Amino acid sequence: MASFFEGKNRFVQICYFLLFVFAGMLIFSALGTLIASLVYGTFIYFQLPEAQQAGFMRISQFFGSVGTFMGPALLFAYCSNGNFFSYNKLNKKPNYRMMDIVIVMSLAILPLVLGLAEWFDGLHLPDSMYRIEKWMRTMEEQNQEIIMLMCKDTRISIFLLNIVLMAIIPALGEELLFRGTLQPFLHQWIRNPHVAIWITAFIFSAIHFQISGFISRMLLGAYLGYLVYWSGSIWLPILAHFMHNSMSLITEFVMLRRGYDTELLQLSDIHYYKYILAVSLILTVIGIYFIWKNRCVER
């Protein structure tokens, strides 16, 4: 049985990819908002008490993540070869030694990612793009407010729910869409894996609409891209993405439980933070070397 994309050129396929993403985003975001409004009795979430606002956003985020990332990625995979799990390498088991390295790397790389985000906090677009920058910073502030709203409740049950909604589901969805769909598509089209990895990393960072974290997120995206390229399995970048998100949530949770205002905390406020960054960089380089040594690249 021929696949839906058989005989269609790359441009047509990328148009379908964009159609799947935008249609999924619109339909599932509307569905999430509708269900949340039925649960809480209003479409205007900011008129609700804070606890209910957070619940409203959790419902919306769940449907938004599934519709924008996971659904389109699986649909594109099926249209490509008639299978939901082979195009994106979901059916490939990861190398367990590499999994161990990735888990350790996720702890080692976090200070480096945070340090780069602080370093580029003053990054600005050219004056001609002032309005775009202003819009992106507004989006960044709104996203941060939503994250803080969802993390403000420090009950263990809510923390575990946040792990599912803000670590597991985004790791699955975003990796399936970017490293499992867009990156292999670009690789097949451009015929250069490294260009495909870095273009995907750039787009991955750009869609988060965060200027201060753009460089660090792009580098993180490239790291995730090389993980799937070297391992032949999407499960390795999913694991790394989950570890990164969950470590951020755990840090946020612990700090809030201890009464710290996490919005005011900076890595540079820590004594000897430069040594922490140096150790993080060294461990990251060593970890990437060992992952590269254990690679199994499909030619």
C-alpha positions, -999 to +999 in steps of 0.1 A: +000+000+000+015+033-011+020+061+015+000+093+012+033+113+005+045+089-022+051+108-055+047+142-038+078+165-038+094+179-007+078+213-010+043+198-010+053+176+020+065+206+040+033+224+032+014+195+046+037+195+077+029+232+083-008+225+077-009+197+103+009+219+129-013+249+124-045+230+121-036+209+152-027+240+172-060+258+163-083+228+168-068+215+200-062+249+216-099+257+210-109+223+223-087+228+254-101+262+261-137+249+256-132+220+280-115+242+306-143+267+303-169+239+309-149+228+340-145+263+355-176+280+340-159+308+321-137+315+291-121+344+308-096+325+330-079+356+346-112+364+364-109+331+383-091+326+416-054+318+412-058+281+419-085+278+393-065+299+368-037+274+371-061+245+366-075+262+335-040+267+321-031+230+328-061+218+307-053+243+279-016+234+279-023+196+277-045+199+247-022+226+231+009+203+235-009+173+221-024+192+192+005+213+182+034+188+186+025+152+191-005+148+168+010+165+138+043+146+142+025+112+143+002+121+114+032+132+093+050+100+101+020+079+090+016+099+058+053+094+051+055+056+053+022+043+066+036+037+101+032+060+132+065+048+148+093+042+123+098+075+105+104+092+139+125+063+153+100+056+181+104+019+174+142+020+179+155+010+213+181+034+227+216+024+237+214+019+275+250+031+281+242+063+262+210+067+284+232+066+315+255+092+301+225+114+291+211+113+326+244+125+341+248+150+313+214+165+321+226+174+356+260+187+344+246+208+315+220+227+335+243+254+350+258+260+315+223+265+300+213+289+328+246+308+325+243+312+288+207+325+292+219+351+318+248+360+295+226+367+266+198+384+287+207+418+272+206+405+236+187+428+213+174+426+177+184+454+152+164+487+156+145+478+124+130+448+143+121+467+174+084+458+172+092+421+167+115+422+197+089+440+218+063+414+208+087+385+216+095+400+251+058+404+258+053+367+248+082+357+270+068+376+300+034+361+295+048+325+293+069+331+324+038+343+343+019+312+332+047+289+344+049+307+377+011+305+381+012+267+375+042+262+399+030+285+427+011+257+444+038+236+462+017+206+471+033+173+461+003+162+441+004+194+420+041+191+416+037+156+402+009+168+379+032+196+367+060+170+359+035+152+336+022+184+319+054+204+318+081+178+315+068+145+301+043+157+275+064+185+261+095+162+259+075+137+239+056+162+218+084+186+210+110+159+203+086+140+180+079+171+160+114+186+158+139+158+162+116+130+150+099+148+121+114+181+110+151+170+114+149+138+094+128+155+067+154+182+063+182+156+063+165+138+034+159+170+016+192+188+021+214+156+023+235+171+051+228+159+086+246+187+104+228+215+084+195+197+092+204+195+129+212+232+132+183+245+111+160+224+134+177+237+165+172+273+153+135+268+146+131+249+179+145+279+198+127+305+177+092+290+184+097+296+221+097+334+215+124+340+242+152+364+232+173+360+264+173+322+261+175+320+223+212+310+221+212+285+250+180+269+237+194+266+201+226+250+215+204+226+235+184+219+204+215+210+185+226+187+213+192+169+212+196+167+174+230+150+176+216+126+202+190+112+178+215+113+149+242+094+169+219+070+186+193+063+159+166+065+185+142+094+193+141+081+229+175+096+238+166+132+231+131+126+247+150+115+279+174+145+278+145+169+272+125+154+300+155+156+324+161+192+315+125+202+321+121+182+352+153+195+368+140+230+362+107+222+378+124+205+408+146+235+413+116+258+411+096+235+435+124+233+461+131+271+460+094+280+464+090+255+493+119+273+510+103+307+505+127+321+478+114+344+450+127+324+420+121+353+396+149+372+414+174+344+416+203+344+392+231+319+388+256+348+390+244+354+426+260+322+437+295+325+451+321+310+428+295+306+400+323+310+374+339+278+387+304+261+386+302+271+349+337+259+342+330+225+357+296+223+339+314+231+306+341+204+311+316+177+321+294+186+291+323+183+267+334+150+283+298+137+282+293+147+245+326+129+237+315+097+253+281+098+235+300+104+202+323+074+210+293+052+215+274+065+184+257+043+159+249+066+130+227+054+102+242+062+069 
